[in-house]
Amino acid sequence: MHFRRSKILEPRGKVVFITGCDTGFGNLLARRLDVLGFVVLAGCLDANSQGARALVRETSRVQTVQVDVTSDHQVQAALEIVTVRTQEQGGLWSLINNAGIAVFTECEWCPMDTYRRSLEVNLVGTIRVTKAFLPLVRQTRGRVVNVASLAGRVGLPGFTAYSATKHGVVGFSDCLRREMVKFKVNVVTIEPNMYRTPMAERSMQLGQAEQSWATTPQHIRDDYGEQYFHTFHATLKTHLSFSSKRIHEVIDCLEHAVIARHPKSRYVPGRTMCLLSNLFGALPNCIQDVAVIAAMKANVRPQCMD
């Protein structure tokens, strides 16, 4: 995605803190912002992971910070590190809430523990980190950037756990953006479609779907039927196979959200996807439902309806 390069802030000396930097968008963004001259504090679930070690080894200024966004203790410990590191700069320029997980399986097959874990990481984790770091961001009149998803606005079959959390991130961000106007702090959402990152790794996601189905009570499996699950599984496999390799589109949006003097409040990576998402959002729900179901090829009837 092309952005105008005018009205860009000077990055030198500005500190950013990114969660979820072990792999994926977070890892790539940390590298990009380091090259631009930002002081990058990269939050990692495991500061000794291969991705975390590579960040330190292959960049000039990136410092990794151990943080599990589901842990009050680790978030407070990370806050202490960032507070010390930003004293000379007078605060934190940008907080990027990127840490997240995804599980794709239909509601009746999805264990409550999976819902709770998804909520705790994707939504509560975003809120927990934001509440902790907002005072530092307000000091610089900087910005909070939350990685949401198009699934936060468009609900798809098999996405109940993931979409519920991302709907929450979108709603939280919209409210926070309006609350922060008085402090001149920008709050931004990045809303990607499916991209080929470790989160969308096919064998992992298909394995999780199989595990969910295998642990579903037998009477529910009987109602759906094995054929329905196999069709769902094949459709999920197809969609994961077509996930975009153009990961730079997301990193470009994240970079612009951090460095632009006047960032957008919402970024949808990819021009075509941005246009389609806007058009889709203008459709009545009944038409959206038909379009989504057709796109997901969910045309096999559950066993109990035969």
Residue pairs with C-beta under 8 A, 6 or more apart in sequence:
1 249
1 252
1 253
1 269
1 270
1 271
1 274
3 252
3 256
3 260
7 260
7 261
7 262
8 259
8 260
8 261
9 259
9 260
9 261
11 33
11 36
11 37
11 38
11 259
12 37
13 39
13 89
14 38
14 39
14 89
14 93
14 94
14 140
15 38
15 39
15 40
15 41
15 82
15 85
15 86
15 89
15 92
15 93
16 33
16 38
16 39
16 40
16 41
16 92
16 93
16 94
16 95
16 96
16 258
17 41
17 43
17 65
17 78
17 82
17 92
17 94
17 95
17 96
17 133
18 26
18 29
18 30
18 33
18 40
18 41
18 42
18 43
18 96
18 98
19 26
19 43
19 67
19 69
19 96
19 97
19 98
19 99
19 125
19 129
20 26
20 43
20 44
20 45
20 69
20 98
20 99
20 100
20 147
21 27
21 29
21 30
21 42
21 43
21 44
21 51
21 52
21 55
21 64
21 98
22 44
22 45
22 46
22 49
22 51
22 52
23 51
23 197
23 198
24 98
24 197
24 198
24 199
25 98
25 147
25 195
25 197
25 247
25 250
25 251
25 254
26 42
26 43
26 96
26 98
26 99
27 42
27 51
27 54
27 55
28 247
28 251
29 96
29 98
29 251
29 254
29 255
30 40
30 42
30 55
30 59
30 62
31 55
31 58
31 59
31 62
32 251
32 254
32 255
33 40
33 255
33 258
34 40
34 59
34 60
34 61
34 62
36 255
36 259
38 61
38 93
38 258
39 61
39 85
39 89
40 59
40 61
40 62
40 63
41 62
41 63
41 64
41 65
41 81
41 82
41 85
42 52
42 55
42 62
42 63
42 64
42 65
43 64
43 65
43 66
43 67
43 69
43 78
43 99
44 51
44 52
44 55
44 64
44 65
44 66
44 67
45 67
45 68
45 99
46 52
46 66
47 64
47 65
47 66
52 64
55 62
55 64
56 62
56 63
56 64
63 85
65 78
65 81
65 82
66 74
66 77
66 78
67 74
67 75
67 77
67 78
67 129
68 74
68 75
69 75
69 97
69 99
69 121
69 125
69 126
69 128
69 129
70 120
70 121
70 124
70 125
70 128
72 128
75 128
75 129
75 132
76 132
79 132
79 133
79 136
82 92
82 133
82 136
83 136
86 92
86 136
89 140
90 139
90 140
91 136
91 137
91 138
91 139
91 140
91 142
92 133
92 136
92 137
92 139
92 140
92 142
93 137
93 140
93 142
93 143
93 258
94 137
94 142
94 143
94 144
94 145
94 258
95 129
95 130
95 133
95 134
95 136
95 137
95 142
95 143
95 144
95 145
96 145
96 147
96 254
96 258
97 125
97 126
97 129
97 130
97 144
97 145
97 146
97 147
97 169
98 147
99 121
99 125
99 126
100 121
100 122
100 147
100 165
100 199
101 117
101 118
101 121
101 122
101 199
102 118
102 162
102 199
102 200
102 205
103 110
103 114
103 118
103 161
103 162
103 205
103 208
103 212
104 158
104 159
104 162
104 205
104 208
104 209
104 236
105 114
105 158
105 161
105 208
105 209
105 212
105 213
106 157
106 158
106 160
106 232
107 160
108 216
108 220
108 224
109 209
109 212
109 213
109 216
109 220
110 160
110 161
110 212
111 212
111 215
114 161
114 212
115 161
115 164
118 161
118 162
118 164
118 165
119 164
119 165
119 168
121 165
122 162
122 165
122 166
122 168
122 169
123 165
123 168
123 169
123 172
126 146
126 169
126 172
127 172
130 144
130 146
130 172
130 176
133 144
134 144
134 185
137 143
137 144
137 185
138 180
138 183
138 185
141 183
141 184
141 185
142 185
142 186
143 185
143 186
143 187
143 188
143 257
143 258
143 263
144 173
144 176
144 180
144 185
144 186
144 187
144 188
145 188
145 189
145 190
145 254
145 257
145 258
146 169
146 172
146 173
146 187
146 188
146 189
146 190
147 169
147 189
147 190
147 192
147 254
148 166
148 169
148 170
148 173
148 189
148 190
148 191
149 162
149 163
149 166
149 169
149 191
149 192
149 193
150 191
150 192
150 193
150 268
150 273
150 277
151 159
151 162
151 163
151 166
152 163
152 166
152 167
152 168
152 169
152 170
152 189
152 191
153 167
153 170
153 191
153 277
153 281
154 163
154 277
154 280
154 281
154 288
154 292
155 163
155 167
155 292
156 163
156 292
156 296
157 232
157 292
157 293
157 296
157 298
158 209
158 232
158 236
158 296
169 189
170 189
170 191
173 187
173 188
173 189
176 187
177 186
177 187
177 188
177 265
180 186
180 187
186 263
186 265
187 265
188 257
188 263
188 264
188 265
188 266
188 267
189 265
189 266
189 267
190 250
190 253
190 254
190 257
190 267
190 269
191 266
191 267
191 268
191 269
191 277
192 249
192 250
192 268
192 269
193 244
193 268
193 269
193 270
193 273
194 200
194 239
194 240
194 242
194 243
194 244
195 243
195 244
195 245
195 246
195 247
195 249
195 250
195 269
196 243
196 244
196 245
196 247
197 247
198 204
200 240
200 243
202 237
202 240
202 241
205 236
205 240
206 233
206 236
206 237
206 240
209 232
209 233
209 236
210 233
213 221
213 229
213 233
221 229
222 303
222 304
223 302
223 303
223 304
224 302
224 303
224 304
225 302
225 303
225 304
225 306
227 300
227 303
228 300
228 301
228 302
228 303
231 297
231 298
231 300
232 298
235 296
235 297
235 298
238 297
239 296
244 270
246 269
246 270
249 269
249 270
250 269
252 269
253 267
253 269
254 267
256 263
256 264
256 267
257 263
257 264
257 267
268 274
268 277
268 278
280 288
280 291
283 291
293 299
